[in-house]
């Protein structure tokens, strides 16, 4: 929807950040790993949402990921 009418749907801008400077990738990375967060990560990647934006703590989304073998989001965010 944002792509079709960015002015009308400005609240859906994927480059928005919250008060802590977290973007969509940060929020998904901070959430517990499951099939939904994996799919959300893939969707953000497919939509070319920037995963290399630092938040106010100076951290990238990948800095919040669990490096366990079961968390495949790291493969997308690198």
Residue pairs with C-beta under 8 A, 6 or more apart in sequence:
1 9
1 12
2 9
2 10
2 12
2 13
2 14
6 13
14 23
14 24
14 44
14 47
14 49
15 23
15 49
15 50
16 23
16 24
17 23
17 26
17 53
17 55
18 27
20 55
20 56
20 57
21 54
21 55
21 56
21 57
22 30
22 55
23 49
23 50
23 53
23 55
23 61
24 44
24 49
25 41
25 44
25 49
25 50
25 51
25 53
25 61
25 77
26 53
26 55
26 59
26 61
26 64
28 37
28 40
28 41
28 44
28 61
28 73
29 41
29 61
29 62
29 63
29 64
29 65
29 73
29 77
30 64
31 37
33 65
33 66
33 70
33 71
33 73
37 73
38 72
38 73
41 73
41 76
41 77
42 76
44 51
45 51
45 76
45 77
51 60
51 61
51 62
51 76
51 77
52 60
53 60
53 61
54 60
60 77
61 77
62 74
62 77
62 78
65 71
65 73
65 74
65 77
67 74
